[in-house]
Amino acid sequence: MMTFSFEFGSFLLAQMIGLTAENITVFIVYGLVPSMILNCLWMLVFQFIFEKIYL
């Protein structure tokens, strides 16, 4: 969730200052979706280890 918030906030800031002319749909497809997929894979792979450490 922190990664999503940081990426989306950075995109909005870049839009406001005029550093990018990228469309929001392009940002979602090429920026957010890959990071969300990698985060899900990370959690699936390491969920057992995290449960042992933190529970």
PDB file of N, CA, C, O and CB in Angstrom:
ATOM      1  N   MET A   1       0.823  -1.195   0.000  1.00  0.00           N
ATOM      2  CA  MET A   1       0.000   0.000   0.000  1.00  0.00           C
ATOM      3  C   MET A   1       0.867   1.259   0.000  1.00  0.00           C
ATOM      4  O   MET A   1       0.519   2.256  -0.633  1.00  0.00           O
ATOM      5  CB  MET A   1      -0.936  -0.002   1.207  1.00  0.00           C
ATOM      6  N   MET A   2       1.978   1.212   0.699  1.00  0.00           N
ATOM      7  CA  MET A   2       2.871   2.372   0.735  1.00  0.00           C
ATOM      8  C   MET A   2       3.456   2.656  -0.652  1.00  0.00           C
ATOM      9  O   MET A   2       3.589   3.813  -1.050  1.00  0.00           O
ATOM     10  CB  MET A   2       4.006   2.144   1.754  1.00  0.00           C
ATOM     11  N   THR A   3       3.801   1.597  -1.382  1.00  0.00           N
ATOM     12  CA  THR A   3       4.351   1.784  -2.720  1.00  0.00           C
ATOM     13  C   THR A   3       3.327   2.435  -3.632  1.00  0.00           C
ATOM     14  O   THR A   3       3.648   3.346  -4.395  1.00  0.00           O
ATOM     15  CB  THR A   3       4.808   0.447  -3.307  1.00  0.00           C
ATOM     16  N   PHE A   4       2.086   1.959  -3.546  1.00  0.00           N
ATOM     17  CA  PHE A   4       1.008   2.536  -4.349  1.00  0.00           C
ATOM     18  C   PHE A   4       0.827   4.014  -4.025  1.00  0.00           C
ATOM     19  O   PHE A   4       0.727   4.841  -4.932  1.00  0.00           O
ATOM     20  CB  PHE A   4      -0.308   1.777  -4.112  1.00  0.00           C
ATOM     21  N   SER A   5       0.787   4.345  -2.758  1.00  0.00           N
ATOM     22  CA  SER A   5       0.597   5.739  -2.347  1.00  0.00           C
ATOM     23  C   SER A   5       1.750   6.620  -2.822  1.00  0.00           C
ATOM     24  O   SER A   5       1.531   7.734  -3.298  1.00  0.00           O
ATOM     25  CB  SER A   5       0.463   5.831  -0.823  1.00  0.00           C
ATOM     26  N   PHE A   6       2.971   6.120  -2.691  1.00  0.00           N
ATOM     27  CA  PHE A   6       4.138   6.890  -3.122  1.00  0.00           C
ATOM     28  C   PHE A   6       4.132   7.111  -4.629  1.00  0.00           C
ATOM     29  O   PHE A   6       4.362   8.228  -5.094  1.00  0.00           O
ATOM     30  CB  PHE A   6       5.425   6.181  -2.704  1.00  0.00           C
ATOM     31  N   GLU A   7       3.870   6.049  -5.401  1.00  0.00           N
ATOM     32  CA  GLU A   7       3.878   6.172  -6.854  1.00  0.00           C
ATOM     33  C   GLU A   7       2.770   7.097  -7.339  1.00  0.00           C
ATOM     34  O   GLU A   7       2.996   7.936  -8.211  1.00  0.00           O
ATOM     35  CB  GLU A   7       3.733   4.800  -7.502  1.00  0.00           C
ATOM     36  N   PHE A   8       1.577   6.946  -6.780  1.00  0.00           N
ATOM     37  CA  PHE A   8       0.459   7.781  -7.205  1.00  0.00           C
ATOM     38  C   PHE A   8       0.681   9.236  -6.801  1.00  0.00           C
ATOM     39  O   PHE A   8       0.390  10.150  -7.573  1.00  0.00           O
ATOM     40  CB  PHE A   8      -0.853   7.260  -6.608  1.00  0.00           C
ATOM     41  N   GLY A   9       1.192   9.448  -5.601  1.00  0.00           N
ATOM     42  CA  GLY A   9       1.494  10.804  -5.154  1.00  0.00           C
ATOM     43  C   GLY A   9       2.567  11.455  -6.009  1.00  0.00           C
ATOM     44  O   GLY A   9       2.468  12.637  -6.338  1.00  0.00           O
ATOM     45  N   SER A  10       3.581  10.700  -6.366  1.00  0.00           N
ATOM     46  CA  SER A  10       4.642  11.223  -7.227  1.00  0.00           C
ATOM     47  C   SER A  10       4.102  11.588  -8.600  1.00  0.00           C
ATOM     48  O   SER A  10       4.482  12.609  -9.175  1.00  0.00           O
ATOM     49  CB  SER A  10       5.771  10.202  -7.364  1.00  0.00           C
ATOM     50  N   PHE A  11       3.217  10.751  -9.119  1.00  0.00           N
ATOM     51  CA  PHE A  11       2.623  11.046 -10.423  1.00  0.00           C
ATOM     52  C   PHE A  11       1.779  12.313 -10.368  1.00  0.00           C
ATOM     53  O   PHE A  11       1.863  13.158 -11.259  1.00  0.00           O
ATOM     54  CB  PHE A  11       1.771   9.869 -10.900  1.00  0.00           C
ATOM     55  N   LEU A  12       0.962  12.447  -9.321  1.00  0.00           N
ATOM     56  CA  LEU A  12       0.128  13.648  -9.197  1.00  0.00           C
ATOM     57  C   LEU A  12       0.981  14.906  -9.044  1.00  0.00           C
ATOM     58  O   LEU A  12       0.666  15.948  -9.618  1.00  0.00           O
ATOM     59  CB  LEU A  12      -0.823  13.513  -8.001  1.00  0.00           C
ATOM     60  N   LEU A  13       2.051  14.806  -8.274  1.00  0.00           N
ATOM     61  CA  LEU A  13       2.952  15.944  -8.109  1.00  0.00           C
ATOM     62  C   LEU A  13       3.604  16.323  -9.438  1.00  0.00           C
ATOM     63  O   LEU A  13       3.703  17.503  -9.773  1.00  0.00           O
ATOM     64  CB  LEU A  13       4.030  15.626  -7.063  1.00  0.00           C
ATOM     65  N   ALA A  14       4.046  15.319 -10.191  1.00  0.00           N
ATOM     66  CA  ALA A  14       4.656  15.591 -11.496  1.00  0.00           C
ATOM     67  C   ALA A  14       3.643  16.206 -12.453  1.00  0.00           C
ATOM     68  O   ALA A  14       3.999  17.064 -13.261  1.00  0.00           O
ATOM     69  CB  ALA A  14       5.234  14.302 -12.098  1.00  0.00           C
ATOM     70  N   GLN A  15       2.398  15.781 -12.373  1.00  0.00           N
ATOM     71  CA  GLN A  15       1.348  16.376 -13.209  1.00  0.00           C
ATOM     72  C   GLN A  15       1.111  17.832 -12.826  1.00  0.00           C
ATOM     73  O   GLN A  15       0.953  18.689 -13.696  1.00  0.00           O
ATOM     74  CB  GLN A  15       0.037  15.578 -13.082  1.00  0.00           C
ATOM     75  N   MET A  16       1.088  18.111 -11.523  1.00  0.00           N
ATOM     76  CA  MET A  16       0.805  19.465 -11.062  1.00  0.00           C
ATOM     77  C   MET A  16       1.914  20.447 -11.445  1.00  0.00           C
ATOM     78  O   MET A  16       1.632  21.591 -11.801  1.00  0.00           O
ATOM     79  CB  MET A  16       0.610  19.468  -9.556  1.00  0.00           C
ATOM     80  N   ILE A  17       3.170  20.006 -11.375  1.00  0.00           N
ATOM     81  CA  ILE A  17       4.266  20.928 -11.685  1.00  0.00           C
ATOM     82  C   ILE A  17       4.551  20.967 -13.183  1.00  0.00           C
ATOM     83  O   ILE A  17       5.276  21.843 -13.654  1.00  0.00           O
ATOM     84  CB  ILE A  17       5.532  20.524 -10.923  1.00  0.00           C
ATOM     85  N   GLY A  18       3.994  20.036 -13.922  1.00  0.00           N
ATOM     86  CA  GLY A  18       4.198  20.034 -15.367  1.00  0.00           C
ATOM     87  C   GLY A  18       5.415  19.259 -15.819  1.00  0.00           C
ATOM     88  O   GLY A  18       5.931  19.504 -16.909  1.00  0.00           O
ATOM     89  N   LEU A  19       5.886  18.329 -15.005  1.00  0.00           N
ATOM     90  CA  LEU A  19       7.056  17.534 -15.390  1.00  0.00           C
ATOM     91  C   LEU A  19       6.706  16.395 -16.336  1.00  0.00           C
ATOM     92  O   LEU A  19       7.591  15.835 -16.983  1.00  0.00           O
ATOM     93  CB  LEU A  19       7.727  16.974 -14.160  1.00  0.00           C
ATOM     94  N   THR A  20       5.437  16.050 -16.424  1.00  0.00           N
ATOM     95  CA  THR A  20       5.024  14.970 -17.305  1.00  0.00           C
ATOM     96  C   THR A  20       3.725  15.335 -18.001  1.00  0.00           C
ATOM     97  O   THR A  20       2.883  16.051 -17.458  1.00  0.00           O
ATOM     98  CB  THR A  20       4.865  13.660 -16.523  1.00  0.00           C
ATOM     99  N   ALA A  21       3.590  14.833 -19.197  1.00  0.00           N
ATOM    100  CA  ALA A  21       2.344  15.006 -19.940  1.00  0.00           C
ATOM    101  C   ALA A  21       1.677  13.647 -20.109  1.00  0.00           C
ATOM    102  O   ALA A  21       0.779  13.487 -20.935  1.00  0.00           O
ATOM    103  CB  ALA A  21       2.601  15.672 -21.323  1.00  0.00           C
ATOM    104  N   GLU A  22       2.120  12.676 -19.324  1.00  0.00           N
ATOM    105  CA  GLU A  22       1.620  11.311 -19.419  1.00  0.00           C
ATOM    106  C   GLU A  22       0.167  11.233 -18.965  1.00  0.00           C
ATOM    107  O   GLU A  22      -0.235  11.904 -18.014  1.00  0.00           O
ATOM    108  CB  GLU A  22       2.487  10.366 -18.586  1.00  0.00           C
ATOM    109  N   ASN A  23      -0.596  10.426 -19.639  1.00  0.00           N
ATOM    110  CA  ASN A  23      -1.991  10.214 -19.299  1.00  0.00           C
ATOM    111  C   ASN A  23      -2.087   9.294 -18.078  1.00  0.00           C
ATOM    112  O   ASN A  23      -1.198   8.471 -17.855  1.00  0.00           O
ATOM    113  CB  ASN A  23      -2.764   9.617 -20.502  1.00  0.00           C
ATOM    114  N   ILE A  24      -3.144   9.424 -17.295  1.00  0.00           N
ATOM    115  CA  ILE A  24      -3.309   8.596 -16.090  1.00  0.00           C
ATOM    116  C   ILE A  24      -3.456   7.116 -16.444  1.00  0.00           C
ATOM    117  O   ILE A  24      -2.991   6.257 -15.694  1.00  0.00           O
ATOM    118  CB  ILE A  24      -4.534   9.062 -15.285  1.00  0.00           C
ATOM    119  N   THR A  25      -4.096   6.803 -17.579  1.00  0.00           N
ATOM    120  CA  THR A  25      -4.253   5.393 -17.959  1.00  0.00           C
ATOM    121  C   THR A  25      -2.911   4.773 -18.316  1.00  0.00           C
ATOM    122  O   THR A  25      -2.666   3.610 -17.995  1.00  0.00           O
ATOM    123  CB  THR A  25      -5.223   5.258 -19.141  1.00  0.00           C
ATOM    124  N   VAL A  26      -2.042   5.526 -18.972  1.00  0.00           N
ATOM    125  CA  VAL A  26      -0.705   5.024 -19.300  1.00  0.00           C
ATOM    126  C   VAL A  26       0.087   4.793 -18.020  1.00  0.00           C
ATOM    127  O   VAL A  26       0.800   3.797 -17.900  1.00  0.00           O
ATOM    128  CB  VAL A  26       0.046   6.013 -20.229  1.00  0.00           C
ATOM    129  N   PHE A  27      -0.037   5.703 -17.072  1.00  0.00           N
ATOM    130  CA  PHE A  27       0.654   5.540 -15.794  1.00  0.00           C
ATOM    131  C   PHE A  27       0.183   4.288 -15.064  1.00  0.00           C
ATOM    132  O   PHE A  27       0.998   3.552 -14.509  1.00  0.00           O
ATOM    133  CB  PHE A  27       0.439   6.769 -14.914  1.00  0.00           C
ATOM    134  N   ILE A  28      -1.120   4.041 -15.059  1.00  0.00           N
ATOM    135  CA  ILE A  28      -1.651   2.866 -14.366  1.00  0.00           C
ATOM    136  C   ILE A  28      -1.149   1.591 -15.021  1.00  0.00           C
ATOM    137  O   ILE A  28      -0.722   0.667 -14.328  1.00  0.00           O
ATOM    138  CB  ILE A  28      -3.188   2.888 -14.356  1.00  0.00           C
ATOM    139  N   VAL A  29      -1.195   1.528 -16.350  1.00  0.00           N
ATOM    140  CA  VAL A  29      -0.793   0.308 -17.056  1.00  0.00           C
ATOM    141  C   VAL A  29       0.702   0.048 -16.919  1.00  0.00           C
ATOM    142  O   VAL A  29       1.108  -1.086 -16.667  1.00  0.00           O
ATOM    143  CB  VAL A  29      -1.168   0.404 -18.532  1.00  0.00           C
ATOM    144  N   TYR A  30       1.517   1.069 -17.080  1.00  0.00           N
ATOM    145  CA  TYR A  30       2.966   0.861 -17.092  1.00  0.00           C
ATOM    146  C   TYR A  30       3.652   1.106 -15.760  1.00  0.00           C
ATOM    147  O   TYR A  30       4.813   0.731 -15.597  1.00  0.00           O
ATOM    148  CB  TYR A  30       3.577   1.740 -18.108  1.00  0.00           C
ATOM    149  N   GLY A  31       2.975   1.720 -14.806  1.00  0.00           N
ATOM    150  CA  GLY A  31       3.603   2.014 -13.525  1.00  0.00           C
ATOM    151  C   GLY A  31       3.026   1.241 -12.362  1.00  0.00           C
ATOM    152  O   GLY A  31       3.756   0.568 -11.633  1.00  0.00           O
ATOM    153  N   LEU A  32       1.724   1.332 -12.185  1.00  0.00           N
ATOM    154  CA  LEU A  32       1.118   0.726 -10.999  1.00  0.00           C
ATOM    155  C   LEU A  32       0.906  -0.776 -11.123  1.00  0.00           C
ATOM    156  O   LEU A  32       1.178  -1.521 -10.182  1.00  0.00           O
ATOM    157  CB  LEU A  32      -0.193   1.383 -10.713  1.00  0.00           C
ATOM    158  N   VAL A  33       0.426  -1.221 -12.268  1.00  0.00           N
ATOM    159  CA  VAL A  33       0.103  -2.645 -12.416  1.00  0.00           C
ATOM    160  C   VAL A  33       1.334  -3.536 -12.228  1.00  0.00           C
ATOM    161  O   VAL A  33       1.248  -4.510 -11.480  1.00  0.00           O
ATOM    162  CB  VAL A  33      -0.512  -2.902 -13.792  1.00  0.00           C
ATOM    163  N   PRO A  34       2.473  -3.252 -12.867  1.00  0.00           N
ATOM    164  CA  PRO A  34       3.637  -4.116 -12.623  1.00  0.00           C
ATOM    165  C   PRO A  34       4.077  -4.149 -11.164  1.00  0.00           C
ATOM    166  O   PRO A  34       4.441  -5.208 -10.655  1.00  0.00           O
ATOM    167  CB  PRO A  34       4.790  -3.662 -13.473  1.00  0.00           C
ATOM    168  N   SER A  35       4.048  -3.007 -10.487  1.00  0.00           N
ATOM    169  CA  SER A  35       4.464  -3.012  -9.086  1.00  0.00           C
ATOM    170  C   SER A  35       3.457  -3.751  -8.214  1.00  0.00           C
ATOM    171  O   SER A  35       3.852  -4.405  -7.250  1.00  0.00           O
ATOM    172  CB  SER A  35       4.644  -1.583  -8.578  1.00  0.00           C
ATOM    173  N   MET A  36       2.166  -3.663  -8.527  1.00  0.00           N
ATOM    174  CA  MET A  36       1.164  -4.400  -7.758  1.00  0.00           C
ATOM    175  C   MET A  36       1.302  -5.903  -7.984  1.00  0.00           C
ATOM    176  O   MET A  36       1.151  -6.683  -7.044  1.00  0.00           O
ATOM    177  CB  MET A  36      -0.250  -3.937  -8.135  1.00  0.00           C
ATOM    178  N   ILE A  37       1.586  -6.316  -9.214  1.00  0.00           N
ATOM    179  CA  ILE A  37       1.779  -7.739  -9.503  1.00  0.00           C
ATOM    180  C   ILE A  37       3.009  -8.260  -8.772  1.00  0.00           C
ATOM    181  O   ILE A  37       2.963  -9.334  -8.172  1.00  0.00           O
ATOM    182  CB  ILE A  37       1.918  -7.977 -11.024  1.00  0.00           C
ATOM    183  N   LEU A  38       4.106  -7.514  -8.814  1.00  0.00           N
ATOM    184  CA  LEU A  38       5.319  -7.951  -8.121  1.00  0.00           C
ATOM    185  C   LEU A  38       5.117  -8.004  -6.610  1.00  0.00           C
ATOM    186  O   LEU A  38       5.645  -8.902  -5.955  1.00  0.00           O
ATOM    187  CB  LEU A  38       6.480  -7.021  -8.455  1.00  0.00           C
ATOM    188  N   ASN A  39       4.366  -7.065  -6.045  1.00  0.00           N
ATOM    189  CA  ASN A  39       4.081  -7.098  -4.611  1.00  0.00           C
ATOM    190  C   ASN A  39       3.241  -8.313  -4.244  1.00  0.00           C
ATOM    191  O   ASN A  39       3.475  -8.933  -3.207  1.00  0.00           O
ATOM    192  CB  ASN A  39       3.365  -5.819  -4.180  1.00  0.00           C
ATOM    193  N   CYS A  40       2.269  -8.660  -5.075  1.00  0.00           N
ATOM    194  CA  CYS A  40       1.447  -9.849  -4.810  1.00  0.00           C
ATOM    195  C   CYS A  40       2.292 -11.115  -4.882  1.00  0.00           C
ATOM    196  O   CYS A  40       2.163 -12.001  -4.037  1.00  0.00           O
ATOM    197  CB  CYS A  40       0.277  -9.936  -5.812  1.00  0.00           C
ATOM    198  N   LEU A  41       3.157 -11.201  -5.891  1.00  0.00           N
ATOM    199  CA  LEU A  41       4.033 -12.368  -5.997  1.00  0.00           C
ATOM    200  C   LEU A  41       4.976 -12.456  -4.804  1.00  0.00           C
ATOM    201  O   LEU A  41       5.217 -13.541  -4.274  1.00  0.00           O
ATOM    202  CB  LEU A  41       4.839 -12.316  -7.297  1.00  0.00           C
ATOM    203  N   TRP A  42       5.504 -11.318  -4.385  1.00  0.00           N
ATOM    204  CA  TRP A  42       6.390 -11.272  -3.219  1.00  0.00           C
ATOM    205  C   TRP A  42       5.682 -11.833  -1.998  1.00  0.00           C
ATOM    206  O   TRP A  42       6.250 -12.649  -1.272  1.00  0.00           O
ATOM    207  CB  TRP A  42       6.862  -9.831  -2.948  1.00  0.00           C
ATOM    208  N   MET A  43       4.452 -11.405  -1.763  1.00  0.00           N
ATOM    209  CA  MET A  43       3.708 -11.870  -0.594  1.00  0.00           C
ATOM    210  C   MET A  43       3.359 -13.347  -0.703  1.00  0.00           C
ATOM    211  O   MET A  43       3.394 -14.058   0.302  1.00  0.00           O
ATOM    212  CB  MET A  43       2.439 -11.050  -0.416  1.00  0.00           C
ATOM    213  N   LEU A  44       3.024 -13.826  -1.896  1.00  0.00           N
ATOM    214  CA  LEU A  44       2.721 -15.245  -2.055  1.00  0.00           C
ATOM    215  C   LEU A  44       3.948 -16.111  -1.789  1.00  0.00           C
ATOM    216  O   LEU A  44       3.847 -17.165  -1.162  1.00  0.00           O
ATOM    217  CB  LEU A  44       2.185 -15.517  -3.458  1.00  0.00           C
ATOM    218  N   VAL A  45       5.091 -15.667  -2.262  1.00  0.00           N
ATOM    219  CA  VAL A  45       6.314 -16.449  -2.100  1.00  0.00           C
ATOM    220  C   VAL A  45       6.782 -16.451  -0.650  1.00  0.00           C
ATOM    221  O   VAL A  45       7.181 -17.493  -0.131  1.00  0.00           O
ATOM    222  CB  VAL A  45       7.416 -15.903  -3.005  1.00  0.00           C
ATOM    223  N   PHE A  46       6.737 -15.299   0.007  1.00  0.00           N
ATOM    224  CA  PHE A  46       7.304 -15.174   1.337  1.00  0.00           C
ATOM    225  C   PHE A  46       6.280 -15.148   2.468  1.00  0.00           C
ATOM    226  O   PHE A  46       6.636 -14.846   3.606  1.00  0.00           O
ATOM    227  CB  PHE A  46       8.118 -13.949   1.398  1.00  0.00           C
ATOM    228  N   GLN A  47       5.021 -15.458   2.181  1.00  0.00           N
ATOM    229  CA  GLN A  47       3.987 -15.395   3.211  1.00  0.00           C
ATOM    230  C   GLN A  47       4.280 -16.359   4.365  1.00  0.00           C
ATOM    231  O   GLN A  47       4.101 -15.999   5.528  1.00  0.00           O
ATOM    232  CB  GLN A  47       2.620 -15.710   2.603  1.00  0.00           C
ATOM    233  N   PHE A  48       4.718 -17.546   4.061  1.00  0.00           N
ATOM    234  CA  PHE A  48       5.005 -18.529   5.105  1.00  0.00           C
ATOM    235  C   PHE A  48       6.114 -18.033   6.033  1.00  0.00           C
ATOM    236  O   PHE A  48       6.020 -18.169   7.253  1.00  0.00           O
ATOM    237  CB  PHE A  48       5.402 -19.875   4.477  1.00  0.00           C
ATOM    238  N   ILE A  49       7.158 -17.462   5.449  1.00  0.00           N
ATOM    239  CA  ILE A  49       8.272 -16.952   6.254  1.00  0.00           C
ATOM    240  C   ILE A  49       7.807 -15.798   7.128  1.00  0.00           C
ATOM    241  O   ILE A  49       8.168 -15.729   8.303  1.00  0.00           O
ATOM    242  CB  ILE A  49       9.437 -16.502   5.352  1.00  0.00           C
ATOM    243  N   PHE A  50       7.010 -14.887   6.568  1.00  0.00           N
ATOM    244  CA  PHE A  50       6.512 -13.748   7.335  1.00  0.00           C
ATOM    245  C   PHE A  50       5.623 -14.198   8.486  1.00  0.00           C
ATOM    246  O   PHE A  50       5.680 -13.625   9.575  1.00  0.00           O
ATOM    247  CB  PHE A  50       5.744 -12.794   6.428  1.00  0.00           C
ATOM    248  N   GLU A  51       4.803 -15.219   8.256  1.00  0.00           N
ATOM    249  CA  GLU A  51       3.934 -15.711   9.330  1.00  0.00           C
ATOM    250  C   GLU A  51       4.751 -16.299  10.469  1.00  0.00           C
ATOM    251  O   GLU A  51       4.410 -16.114  11.638  1.00  0.00           O
ATOM    252  CB  GLU A  51       2.957 -16.761   8.792  1.00  0.00           C
ATOM    253  N   LYS A  52       5.821 -17.003  10.141  1.00  0.00           N
ATOM    254  CA  LYS A  52       6.660 -17.596  11.180  1.00  0.00           C
ATOM    255  C   LYS A  52       7.388 -16.520  11.994  1.00  0.00           C
ATOM    256  O   LYS A  52       7.560 -16.664  13.204  1.00  0.00           O
ATOM    257  CB  LYS A  52       7.676 -18.556  10.553  1.00  0.00           C
ATOM    258  N   ILE A  53       7.805 -15.464  11.337  1.00  0.00           N
ATOM    259  CA  ILE A  53       8.556 -14.413  12.027  1.00  0.00           C
ATOM    260  C   ILE A  53       7.645 -13.547  12.878  1.00  0.00           C
ATOM    261  O   ILE A  53       7.955 -13.275  14.038  1.00  0.00           O
ATOM    262  CB  ILE A  53       9.301 -13.545  11.021  1.00  0.00           C
ATOM    263  N   TYR A  54       6.520 -13.111  12.315  1.00  0.00           N
ATOM    264  CA  TYR A  54       5.701 -12.099  12.979  1.00  0.00           C
ATOM    265  C   TYR A  54       4.534 -12.649  13.785  1.00  0.00           C
ATOM    266  O   TYR A  54       3.909 -11.898  14.535  1.00  0.00           O
ATOM    267  CB  TYR A  54       5.180 -11.161  11.970  1.00  0.00           C
ATOM    268  N   LEU A  55       4.221 -13.924  13.655  1.00  0.00           N
ATOM    269  CA  LEU A  55       3.090 -14.459  14.432  1.00  0.00           C
ATOM    270  C   LEU A  55       3.534 -15.383  15.528  1.00  0.00           C
ATOM    271  O   LEU A  55       2.701 -15.911  16.265  1.00  0.00           O
ATOM    272  CB  LEU A  55       2.132 -15.187  13.534  1.00  0.00           C
TER     273      LEU A  55
END
